[in-house]
Amino acid sequence: MPTTLEQEEYLYRRAIDIIESADTDLDKEELLFKEVWVPLAALYKERMSASKTG
């Protein structure tokens, strides 16, 4: 299983790929939201929950 850092790195690289793609801006926004921002928020939510309990 990848570490949190590896997951973050993948998501940031995916964001760059989406931004540099030939898709329309509307498609890019949708892809960024679904494939990058939501999973990234979930990672940070887990980190915030862990820091509150730890």
N, C-alpha and C positions, 0 to 999 in steps of 0.2 A: 504494500500500500504506500502511495507517495506521501511524503511529508507535507505539512502545511506550506512550507516554503516552496516546494516543488509544485504544489497545486497553484499557488499564487503566480509563480513564474509562468506556468502554462496559460493561465487566464490572461496575464498581461501580454504574452506573445499572441494569443488568440485575438485579443483586442487590436493589436497592431495589424494582424492579417486582415481582420475585418475592415479596419479603417483604410488600408491600402488597396482593398478589393475594388473591382469595377462596378459593384452594386450601386444602386441609387442610395441617396442619403437616407431615405425612409427605410429601405431594407437594412442599411447599416445600423440605424438606430434600433430597429427591432432585434437584429442579431446581437448587438452589443448588450442590450437589456437581457435577453434570454440566455445568451451563452457566456456572458462575462459578469455583468453587474449582479445578477441574482446569485450565481454561485459564489462570487466574491463576498457579497453581503453575508451569505450563510457561513463562510469561513470565519469572517470577523465576528459574527454572532457567537459562534462556538468559542472563539478566543476570549470574547468579553465575558461569556458565561463562566469559562474556566478561571478567569482572573478574579471574578467576584467570589467564587467558591474556594479559591486557593489561597 
